[in-house]
Amino acid sequence: MTALPEPPFRTVQAPAAWNAVDLISDLHLQAAEPATFAAWQRYLQQTPADAVFILGDLFEVWVGDDAAQASSFAADCAAVLRAASRARPLFFMHGNRDFLVGPALMQSAGATLLHDPAVLDFAGTRWLLTHGDALCLADTDYQRFREQVRSSDWQRDFLALPLGQRLSLARHLRSESEARKPRDGAYADVDGPAADAWLDAAGASVFVHGHTHRPAQHRLPSGRQRIVLSDWDAAAIPPRSEALRLTAAGMQRIALA
């Protein structure tokens, strides 16, 4: 499959005072997994990073910013973000589970919503940041679904529904997604040539994403690096909670469990 049309590449220019930047993704926060919520809250309280970038799927599901008024768990998440943003800049990018996070939550949390993809210009390197799902091009069923739910018409109609109905529909969509998972675990991965094309268009040299839950470091066809962030599950054995820390010396995976 050919690459998607080139998106806009908006750049976050890191201030000279930033010494370290953390990248995290795929926490899938939900009330049923309190250990992961606690690990995330503790991380935000303790990280020495000058800024934190959340590259999607912070939440297992987000059906609209009014959930933060109706759900105690969603309100708790918003409160953690708000407290963290007082200590350092927070940046949030939509994932495939929380693409309905809107300006109300971002304003309340004191966070900046990032376009996907975005470029971070930091420590002499241009890092291309994306959730990753847009370039899993081999999963054609998902790409059709993604195009539908990312349209402004679909989102307007969905957000106009009562909150309870939205939650019910979200559960239904989640069940359908689980049913479509391949039994052999061979999930679609980010398309290498497409990732290279985005790097070329953005003038970037390192490609960083989440989504696939397969933390690793790869070489793209061009020889440039593709870095995959870890998902989080603090109740797993062994637990998973990790940040990718960028500094002038390079990058390091920080195990938080």
Buried (B, 14 or more C-beta within 10 A) or exposed (E): EEBBEEBEBEEBEBEEEBBBBBBBBBBBBBEEBEBBBEBBBBBBEEBEBBBBBBBBBBBBBBBBBBBBEEBEBBBBBBBBBBBBBEEBBBBBBBBBBBBBBBEBBBEBBBBBBBBBBBBBBBBEBBBBBBBBBBBBBBBEEBBEBBEEEBEEEEBEEBBEBEBEEBBEEBEEBEEEBEEEEEEEEEBBBBBBBBBBBBBEBBEBBBBBBBBBBBBEEBEBEBEBBBBBBBBBBBEBEEBBBBBBBBBEEEBEEBEBB
